[in-house]
Amino acid sequence: MRTIQEPARDIPVLMDADIVVVGGGTTGPIAAVAAARRGKKVVLIERFGSLGGNLTLGLNTKPSGALVGGLPLELWTLARSEGAAGDDYFAGTKTGKVKIASPCDPEIMKMLLTRLCVDAGVQILFETVVSRAVLDGKTISGVVIENKAGRSFIGAKVVIDCSADGDIAAGAGAPFVMGTGEEDGGSPKMQPVGMYFTMSDVDVVELARFARKTDDIPAQAIPENDEDLDYGLWLTGFNNTIKAYRTETNIDLPRENITLKTANGLMYVNATRVLNVNVFSPTEFSAAIVECYRQIEEYAIFLIAKVPGFSKAKIAQIAPVLGVRETRHIIGEYTLTESDVRGDKSFPDSIAADVSAFDVHDVKGGDVDFQGLRPYELPYRCMVPLDVEQLLVAGRCISADHAAHGRSRNVPACMATGQAAGIAAAIALEGNTTVREAPIDRIQSALREIGMPLHADELR
């Protein structure tokens, strides 16, 4: 690759903090609030102009599992009190029903996350990108940021990487695996990317009545009362209808099924899929967005033509960000395995019990593997990267293998690891120790004090 020379320059120090949290998506705000509520000076850095990431900007809206305690449950309870979320519901899967927190209103959720951060004393820096970590030997000492003011430095005693892609950890030298890892000398494969969109003017009552009687929607949650359909309707299927439409029109609809869900008067559609995208390639990333736009137009036409309730519907909004399910798995002191997330192991350093669905989108384009499984545990060691000090990772980039990632990437687990990272960072500073050596008993006690279940048997 051709290169140019960038001249050396002095970078001004913008501020110093106890804890810097990188990424204001699903995970980062929870980490920031957890640390700030323990009296620490916390800076939260977010590349967009609002918080929530894939949950809000990405229009994902639903956690794909129950929120069982702590800050995640506090947030959803707050949303429900403002009419921005509904009751939990049970969604059917091939292994039985899984309890899922209802979708939220993504616009209200942006404000609620911001309010929680501001009330806790978190300094938020919006529209700011972290360029790189700064190291003193192997110890992270802060980050270089860029925004409209140019480049500057923020010093930190601890950095929490909630970037989803493990950008800070990887840049600081922590080892990682991409997606599935190497396969027979080829490139690693990752779960496909996609993009949500919403449709308005859907006759939800007509759709629900059709869904109750068809055998083409095997996974569903439908309230008994029509007045509960907003925030309460969730459907995954339409496989036979899609297959017949493909044959009839020869139009490329790449997924075998689609998911529909209701929230704040809109129908949220999860249907697009692009395989084998290297999201670290600007050209591949951009091409994936272009392809998602093509698919969104085709899926909207399909829904209007073939699915009851959609005859008068139209596209209302398209997520302004690409939904990325999988990239780097940072290698930590322990790597979570598929056996672990099936509930086969208990961990003495568990920081949360999780009941997220097992949700794997096949790297080769096969049908989605969505299952409800028994609870499992998330160990603290998965958040402590190898080879870098004073750094924690939280969210979907924690140390987990490709299959385990099918549960640990979901919103409840991301929020849980964010919460634990914020508390652990604060406790390490309180005890004048490293995050690697932070006393797990104190971390667990602090988590229990805010009502977070730690072990799987507490949820059975």
Residue pairs with C-beta under 8 A, 6 or more apart in sequence:
11 144
11 151
11 152
11 153
12 152
12 153
13 152
13 153
13 154
13 155
14 145
14 152
14 153
14 154
15 43
15 123
15 154
15 155
16 41
16 142
16 154
16 155
16 156
17 41
17 42
17 43
17 123
17 154
17 155
17 156
17 157
18 35
18 40
18 41
18 42
18 156
18 157
18 158
18 425
18 426
18 429
19 32
19 35
19 40
19 41
19 42
19 43
19 156
19 157
19 158
19 159
19 160
19 422
19 425
19 426
19 429
20 42
20 43
20 45
20 142
20 143
20 154
20 156
20 158
20 159
20 160
21 28
21 31
21 32
21 35
21 42
21 43
21 44
21 45
21 159
21 160
21 162
21 422
22 28
22 45
22 130
22 143
22 159
22 160
22 161
22 162
22 163
22 167
22 168
23 45
23 46
23 47
23 53
23 161
23 162
23 163
23 164
23 395
24 32
24 44
24 45
24 46
24 47
24 48
24 51
24 52
24 53
24 113
24 124
24 126
24 162
25 46
25 51
25 52
25 53
25 54
25 55
25 162
25 164
25 395
26 52
26 53
26 54
26 55
26 395
26 411
26 414
26 415
26 418
27 53
27 162
27 164
27 394
27 395
27 396
27 414
27 415
27 417
27 418
28 44
28 46
28 51
28 53
28 160
28 162
28 394
28 395
28 418
29 44
29 51
29 52
29 113
29 116
29 117
29 122
29 418
30 71
30 72
30 75
30 415
30 418
30 419
30 422
31 160
31 162
31 394
31 418
31 419
31 421
31 422
31 425
32 42
32 44
32 117
32 120
32 122
32 422
33 71
33 116
33 117
33 120
33 122
33 422
34 71
34 418
34 419
34 420
34 421
34 422
34 423
34 426
35 42
35 160
35 422
35 423
35 425
35 426
36 42
36 117
36 120
36 121
36 122
36 422
37 120
38 422
38 423
38 426
38 427
38 430
38 446
39 426
40 425
40 426
40 429
41 121
41 123
42 120
42 121
42 122
42 123
42 422
43 122
43 123
43 124
43 125
43 154
43 156
44 117
44 122
44 123
44 124
44 125
45 125
45 128
45 130
45 143
45 145
45 154
46 124
46 125
46 126
46 127
46 128
47 127
47 128
47 129
48 57
48 126
48 127
48 321
49 126
49 127
50 56
50 57
50 110
50 114
50 126
51 110
51 113
51 114
51 117
51 124
52 106
52 109
52 110
52 113
53 164
53 321
54 60
54 164
54 321
54 323
54 324
55 61
55 104
55 106
55 109
55 411
56 106
56 107
56 109
56 110
56 113
57 106
57 319
57 320
57 321
58 196
58 319
58 321
58 323
59 106
59 196
59 197
59 198
59 268
59 317
59 319
60 196
60 270
60 323
60 411
61 103
61 104
61 105
61 106
61 109
61 261
61 263
61 268
62 100
62 101
62 102
62 103
62 104
62 234
62 261
62 263
62 411
63 72
63 76
63 100
63 101
63 356
63 410
63 411
63 412
63 415
64 100
64 356
64 357
64 359
64 410
64 411
64 412
65 98
65 99
65 100
65 101
65 354
65 355
65 356
65 357
65 410
65 411
65 412
65 413
66 88
66 99
66 100
66 101
66 355
66 412
67 73
67 75
67 76
67 101
67 412
67 415
68 353
68 354
68 355
68 412
68 452
68 453
68 459
69 450
69 451
69 452
69 453
70 352
70 416
70 419
70 447
70 450
70 451
70 452
71 415
71 419
71 450
72 411
72 412
72 415
72 416
72 419
73 451
74 450
75 112
75 113
75 116
75 415
76 85
76 101
76 104
78 112
78 116
79 85
79 104
79 105
79 108
79 109
79 112
80 86
80 87
82 108
82 112
83 105
84 104
84 105
84 108
84 109
84 112
84 264
85 101
85 102
85 103
85 104
85 105
85 231
86 102
86 103
86 228
86 230
86 231
86 232
86 263
87 102
87 228
87 231
87 232
88 99
88 100
88 101
88 102
89 99
89 100
89 102
89 221
89 223
89 232
89 234
90 97
90 98
90 99
90 100
90 221
91 97
91 98
91 100
91 219
91 220
91 221
91 234
91 236
91 357
91 372
92 218
92 219
92 220
92 221
93 219
93 357
93 370
93 371
93 372
94 218
94 219
94 370
94 371
95 371
95 372
95 373
96 372
97 372
98 355
98 357
98 371
98 372
98 373
99 355
99 372
100 221
100 234
100 357
101 412
102 231
102 232
102 263
103 231
103 261
103 262
103 263
103 268
104 263
105 263
105 264
106 263
106 264
107 264
108 264
114 124
117 124
118 124
125 145
125 147
127 147
127 148
128 145
128 146
128 147
129 145
129 146
129 147
130 143
130 144
130 145
130 163
130 167
130 168
131 143
131 144
131 145
131 146
131 151
132 143
132 144
132 171
133 140
133 142
133 143
133 144
133 159
133 168
133 171
133 172
133 391
134 140
134 141
134 142
134 143
134 144
134 153
135 141
135 172
135 173
135 388
138 173
138 387
138 388
138 389
139 388
139 389
139 390
140 156
140 158
140 159
140 168
140 172
140 388
140 389
140 390
140 391
141 155
141 156
141 390
142 153
142 154
142 155
142 156
142 159
143 153
143 154
143 156
143 159
143 168
144 151
144 152
144 153
145 151
145 152
145 153
145 154
156 390
157 390
157 429
158 390
158 391
158 392
158 425
158 428
158 429
158 435
159 168
159 390
159 391
159 392
160 391
160 392
160 393
160 394
160 418
160 421
160 422
160 425
161 167
161 168
161 169
161 330
161 391
161 392
161 393
161 394
161 397
162 393
162 394
162 395
162 418
162 421
163 395
163 397
164 324
164 327
164 395
164 396
164 397
165 279
165 280
165 324
165 327
165 328
165 397
166 174
166 176
166 327
166 328
166 329
166 330
166 393
166 397
168 391
169 176
169 328
169 330
169 385
169 388
169 391
169 393
169 397
170 176
170 328
170 330
172 385
172 388
172 391
173 387
173 388
174 330
174 331
174 385
174 386
174 387
174 388
174 391
174 393
175 330
175 331
175 385
175 386
175 387
176 328
176 329
176 330
176 331
176 397
177 188
177 328
177 329
177 331
177 401
178 188
178 190
178 327
178 328
178 329
179 188
179 189
179 190
179 191
179 326
179 327
179 329
179 363
179 402
180 188
180 189
180 190
180 363
180 402
181 188
181 402
182 188
183 189
187 276
189 276
189 363
189 364
190 276
190 277
190 325
190 326
190 327
190 363
191 325
191 326
191 360
191 361
191 362
191 363
191 405
192 273
192 274
192 275
192 276
192 277
192 325
192 361
192 363
192 365
193 273
193 274
193 277
193 279
193 288
193 292
193 322
193 323
193 324
193 325
194 270
194 271
194 272
194 273
194 274
194 292
194 322
194 323
194 325
195 272
195 289
195 292
195 293
195 296
195 318
195 319
195 321
195 322
195 323
196 268
196 269
196 270
196 272
196 318
196 319
196 323
197 268
197 269
197 272
197 296
197 299
197 300
197 315
197 316
197 317
197 318
197 319
198 266
198 267
198 268
198 269
198 315
198 316
198 317
199 266
199 267
199 269
199 300
199 303
199 310
199 313
199 314
199 315
199 316
200 265
200 266
200 267
200 313
200 314
200 316
201 312
201 313
201 314
202 267
202 309
202 310
202 313
203 308
203 309
203 310
203 311
203 312
204 226
204 229
204 230
204 233
204 262
204 267
204 309
205 226
205 229
205 309
206 308
206 309
207 233
207 235
207 260
207 307
207 308
207 309
207 310
208 222
208 223
208 226
208 229
208 233
208 309
209 308
210 307
210 308
210 309
211 217
211 220
211 222
211 233
211 235
212 222
216 237
216 238
216 239
216 240
216 241
217 235
217 236
217 237
217 238
218 236
218 237
219 235
219 236
219 237
219 370
220 234
220 235
220 236
220 237
221 232
221 233
221 234
221 235
222 229
222 232
222 233
222 235
223 229
223 232
223 233
229 262
230 262
230 263
230 264
230 265
231 262
231 263
231 264
232 262
233 260
233 261
233 262
234 259
234 260
234 261
234 262
235 259
235 260
235 261
236 257
236 258
236 259
236 260
236 368
236 370
237 257
237 258
238 257
238 258
238 307
239 256
239 257
239 367
241 306
241 307
242 253
242 255
242 256
242 257
242 258
242 302
243 256
245 251
245 253
245 302
245 305
245 306
246 252
246 253
251 298
251 302
252 298
253 271
253 295
253 298
253 299
253 302
254 272
254 273
254 274
254 275
254 295
254 365
255 271
255 272
255 273
255 368
256 366
256 367
256 368
257 367
257 368
258 269
258 270
258 271
258 299
259 269
259 270
259 271
260 267
260 268
260 269
260 270
261 267
261 268
261 270
262 268
266 316
266 317
267 313
269 299
269 300
269 303
271 295
271 296
271 299
272 291
272 292
272 295
272 296
272 299
273 295
273 361
273 365
274 288
274 291
274 292
275 363
275 364
275 365
276 363
277 284
277 285
277 287
277 288
278 284
278 285
279 285
279 288
279 322
279 324
279 327
280 327
285 322
288 322
289 322
292 322
293 318
296 315
296 318
300 313
300 314
300 315
303 310
303 313
304 310
304 311
304 313
325 361
325 396
325 409
326 396
326 402
326 405
326 409
327 397
328 397
329 335
329 397
329 398
329 399
329 400
329 401
329 402
329 405
330 385
330 393
330 397
330 398
330 399
331 385
331 386
331 399
332 381
332 382
332 383
332 384
332 385
332 386
332 393
332 398
332 399
333 381
333 382
333 384
333 386
333 399
333 436
334 379
334 381
334 382
334 399
335 382
335 399
335 400
335 401
335 404
336 378
336 379
336 382
336 398
336 399
336 400
336 401
336 404
336 408
337 400
337 401
337 403
337 404
338 401
338 403
338 404
338 406
339 345
340 376
340 377
340 404
341 358
341 373
341 376
341 400
341 403
341 404
341 406
341 407
341 408
342 358
342 373
342 374
342 376
343 373
343 374
343 375
343 376
343 456
345 376
345 377
346 377
346 455
346 456
346 457
347 377
347 378
347 379
348 440
349 379
349 380
349 381
349 440
350 377
350 378
350 379
350 380
350 444
350 454
350 455
351 378
351 379
351 380
351 383
351 416
351 417
351 419
351 420
351 424
351 443
351 444
351 447
351 452
351 454
352 377
352 378
352 413
352 416
352 417
352 419
352 420
352 447
352 452
352 453
352 454
353 375
353 376
353 377
353 378
353 453
353 454
353 455
353 456
353 458
353 459
354 375
354 376
354 377
354 378
354 407
354 408
354 412
354 413
354 416
355 375
355 412
355 459
356 407
356 408
356 410
356 411
356 412
356 413
357 370
357 371
357 372
357 373
357 407
357 410
358 369
358 370
358 371
358 372
358 373
358 406
358 407
359 368
359 369
359 370
359 371
359 406
359 407
359 409
359 410
360 368
360 369
360 370
360 403
360 406
361 368
361 369
362 368
362 369
369 406
373 407
374 456
374 460
375 456
375 459
375 460
376 407
376 456
377 454
377 455
377 456
378 398
378 408
378 413
378 416
378 417
378 420
380 420
380 424
380 440
380 443
381 399
382 398
382 399
382 400
382 408
382 417
383 392
383 393
383 394
383 398
383 399
383 417
383 420
383 421
383 424
384 392
384 435
384 436
385 391
385 392
385 393
385 399
389 434
389 435
389 436
390 434
390 435
391 435
392 421
392 424
392 425
392 435
393 399
393 421
394 414
394 417
394 418
394 420
394 421
395 414
395 417
395 418
396 405
396 408
396 409
396 414
398 408
398 417
400 408
407 413
408 414
408 417
416 452
419 447
419 452
420 443
420 447
423 443
423 446
423 447
424 435
424 438
424 443
425 435
425 438
427 438
427 439
427 442
427 443
427 446
428 434
428 435
428 437
428 438
431 438
431 439
431 442
433 439
444 454
447 454
448 454
453 459
